[in-house]
Amino acid sequence: MKSDLLDLAMILHSRTDRAVRVSDDGDLKKSVWLPLSQCEVSPEAPGRAVTITLPEWLAIEKRLV
């Protein structure tokens, strides 16, 4: 069975109780908000590289892949 989850290396810009703002290159202008209900972030370190685990459909919708 194929998993539809992806692990992406991203830069964490900010976090709220419900979402994280990330980009693939550290450029805030190109960042996107991802709902925490649909993804996991580890480790949570604003301004640093993190791994985002999210469904493939969400990565496509947000143009991350």
Backbone torsions as a table, in degrees:
resi	resn	phi	psi	omega
1	MET	NA	130.8	-177.9
2	LYS	-86.0	132.6	176.0
3	SER	-81.4	142.6	177.0
4	ASP	-99.8	15.1	178.6
5	LEU	-93.2	140.8	177.3
6	LEU	-119.7	147.8	171.2
7	ASP	-109.3	120.4	-179.2
8	LEU	-120.4	136.8	174.2
9	ALA	-82.8	120.9	-176.3
10	MET	-136.0	168.1	171.9
11	ILE	-104.1	127.2	179.8
12	LEU	-87.1	121.0	179.9
13	HIS	-94.2	-45.6	-179.7
14	SER	-159.6	167.4	-177.5
15	ARG	-143.9	139.3	170.4
16	THR	-117.3	-175.4	177.4
17	ASP	-65.8	-22.0	-172.9
18	ARG	-119.6	-9.9	-175.1
19	ALA	-155.1	163.0	173.4
20	VAL	-124.4	147.6	176.7
21	ARG	-110.1	120.0	-174.6
22	VAL	-134.6	160.8	172.2
23	SER	-144.0	162.5	-179.8
24	ASP	-87.7	-15.1	-176.4
25	ASP	-127.5	7.1	179.4
26	GLY	85.2	-0.2	-179.9
27	ASP	-85.9	112.3	-178.0
28	LEU	-59.1	-33.4	-179.7
29	LYS	-64.6	-25.4	-179.5
30	LYS	-101.1	8.6	-175.8
31	SER	-78.3	159.3	178.2
32	VAL	-132.5	153.7	175.0
33	TRP	-92.6	135.1	176.6
34	LEU	-122.8	131.8	179.4
35	PRO	-70.8	132.5	178.9
36	LEU	-65.9	-18.2	176.7
37	SER	-69.9	-16.5	-177.4
38	GLN	-114.0	-3.0	-176.3
39	CYS	-146.5	165.8	174.7
40	GLU	-123.9	145.5	-179.1
41	VAL	-123.5	130.7	175.4
42	SER	-151.6	140.7	-21.8
43	PRO	-73.6	159.5	179.9
44	GLU	-86.6	100.4	-178.2
45	ALA	-139.9	94.0	-178.6
46	PRO	-52.9	136.7	-179.8
47	GLY	83.1	1.3	-177.5
48	ARG	-123.6	167.2	178.0
49	ALA	-69.8	134.9	177.6
50	VAL	-134.5	164.9	172.7
51	THR	-105.5	125.1	176.9
52	ILE	-105.2	124.7	174.1
53	THR	-105.0	120.9	-175.7
54	LEU	-150.1	161.0	178.0
55	PRO	-66.3	146.7	-179.6
56	GLU	-56.9	-40.2	-177.9
57	TRP	-61.0	-36.8	-179.5
58	LEU	-71.3	-40.0	177.5
59	ALA	-61.5	-39.5	178.5
60	ILE	-68.9	-45.7	-179.3
61	GLU	-59.1	-38.3	-178.4
62	LYS	-89.9	3.5	178.5
63	ARG	59.9	42.5	176.9
64	LEU	-92.8	-15.2	177.0
65	VAL	-130.7	NA	NA
